Amino acid sequence: MKVSRRGFLQIAGVSVAGQVASGCKVLERGYPEEYSVDKPPVPGTEGWAQGEERLIKSTCMQCEGGCGIIVRVVEGRAVRIKGNPDYPTNQGGLCPKGLNGLQVLYDPDRIEGPLQRVGARGAGNWKRISWDEAIAHVARQLAALRANGESHTLAVLGGRYRGHMRDLVRRFLTAYGSPNDIDHESLCTTGDKVAAFLAQGIRDRLAYDWERTKYVLVFGAGFIESFRPTAMMLRIHGHMRQGVPGQRTKIVQIDPRYGVSAARADEWVQVRPGTDGALALGLAHVLIRDGLVHKKFIRNHTLGFDSWTDSAGRSHMGFEDLVLSNYSPASVAETTGIAAETIERLAHEFAAHQPGVAIVGRGAAAHTNGVYNVLAIHALNALVGSIDVAGGVLVQRQPPFASWPDPELDGVARLGRARPRFDLDGGDAPPFADSQLSTLAERLEWGQPYRLKAVFFYYTNPLFSAPAPDRLRAALERVPLLVSFSPFMDESTAMADFVLPDHTYLERWQLDVISPSVGFPLFSIRQPVVAPLHDTRSTGEALIEIARAIGGTVGRSFPGSELEMIKQLVRGAQESKRGSIRTDDFEEFWKQLLTNGGWWDQPYSFGEWHRVLATPSGKYEFYSTRLDERLRALAAAGREQDPEAAVLVGLAASGRWDEACLPHYEPIRSAQSESEFPFIVASYKTMTHAEGRGANQPHLQEAFGVQFDRSWEPWVEIHPDDAHALGVHDDDEVWLRAPSGQVRVKAVLHDGTHRGTVNVPFEYGHTAYGRWAAGRGENVNPLVRTAQVSLAGGAAWYDARVAISKA
Ligand code: SF4
């Protein structure tokens, strides 16, 4: 089917403003004679009567928010997406990405069936093969690895796992015999999760009771642009302004960049890049010094506020002493560039407007000092007792799913699983990292701890979105088998040997569990709203078929279909007899689940301290005993003369031992010298950014840079004073140069840029990914070869430096 751009937009039938498709207008007017003319053929419409219309509930997947949607389907064609008003997070609203989902479904550049590479890798020559052939090819190569005792050399590089998919992929790897499920989260940020683990024992992001909070300190998060889920944040933002008569929640945006969230906040505080933690500690200083802390919470539920002695008799410095000694407003003003009076005022306002919360995003977390930044910011919540209270920080509760029976493991699987993980083996792995996609290139180059022989790409495109993607491309050449499950020919898929294309999210079954946001348990079902347009299969089903083709214990670990596996999990919620659907009959439960769009168990229960403070001490740990323990273990294993000091040097922690276990400020580290590369380069996400997947959606491209009236091409924001010194004017082309390469991009002079920093929106610079994405600007990621986030690992995105010159 050949579709022009104009024709495609008509098929997609939805704009960012949520316009109704032309077909729907025809329906509303009746049935003119030309009614059936000009409708492109769409598979799966055969069973539909003329004029038949259904509203089908499902779940958005344009980001990890998992908002409830209703898709209007006319004669088997999806013509509009709107928000599900019953769904608790978005309550009928959608963000621009969610409204635009039909452009994912009807993208004319979708991969239409399984492909086998012909000729050189990445040359773009493919042979269309059947699913049977594709499954057989991949299974045969995987079976050969097993036969050689090399099952551990398979790695799945995965991203945007939703609902059951993470467990299904892990099950596949477990039964097959590999420890290597390498999550691309380390390309985004894991610093916030590691900090929540150290302070609260929760290895997840935290949630917030937005509707009741009165004051929000936003550190480096795109509060209404890209915080999760965007649609909910847009609704909450309105609620904070008008939801409670006479009350207006104050939002303070702390960010080096003046973006849309800063523009919509009550106050913008321009912090020096990477010094968010220092600012938080300055605020903590004022709260403690002026007796504005929540004494009862600190006394009953925290460890390490005061100096203390551990069970081994070691005495430790407390947070109070550290903060009062080192972080006076005057010294913090020098570090952060924020006036001491502002620090004093913000601390007093925060204390006076409780419940309030201090929240954190990538802007503060994705620095080398990111974990310490988040610990310092989160400590503000503990100081004012804003943890697990109305209007404060929540810990997301999970739905009561049943579990699958354990997979069957043979000897090969057991041996393979016992091998070290490819991405985490060795002394250089950060102590709290749980995956390291960002360092894959080096490990592949070294061939350590072993050589990978097969790599699967699932919902990740590291050849576009990783730091130094060019280096990763060369390194992946060493891997004999590359398989992609993407519906689109993105950069990583273009390099694959086999493509087993997934359905889009509007064509498949998937369980979806909410990202931490509302606190109470909530899940939805992503049900197909139309028949698959092409010869695609859901990746879950494809993996099950590969497992069966391998046979033996691997195949036996998947006795049912993917949909049966989903239903097995959901049965737990039905049997719990809790929440929004209560029935003894599972089929009735399932029916209601699809009709309602999900299951939820409101409201949130407060005061489950054992659950929300799951640290070894059962308290909020200003002094992290887990970190202390891990550092001691590292020191005990060290051979240096002063192993404790060596551990701190290894972590690039400048503080003394106790300080390393407390929230404190560490200066950021760049891989490039400041004298030669004077500008920090930061990439950021806009509201139309679908986590790096939006560039192939023309409406999102069109609305990409509304703040600068820009679209379809990238830009770099430079402070006018810096631009003047460089002789650069608005719209001039400039080179951003790093040791690893240079990119050419148009300048936008913007006085909301921190001096010495330049900002580039992330999404552009594809060399593949369809007609609307490819060839638009250059990707800045090749410039980002920088240090990792201490303790957590992952890319320290905001610490890379560049030089700028006029092109
Ligand atoms: S916030 Fe995410 S899940 Fe919700 S509508 Fe927007 S893109 Fe979809």
Boltz pocket constraint, residues with backbone or C-beta under 6 A from the ligand:
constraints:
  - pocket:
      binder: B
      contacts: [[A, 60], [A, 61], [A, 62], [A, 63], [A, 64], [A, 65], [A, 66], [A, 67], [A, 90], [A, 93], [A, 94], [A, 95], [A, 96], [A, 97], [A, 98], [A, 99], [A, 229], [A, 230], [A, 231], [A, 232]]
      max_distance: 6.0
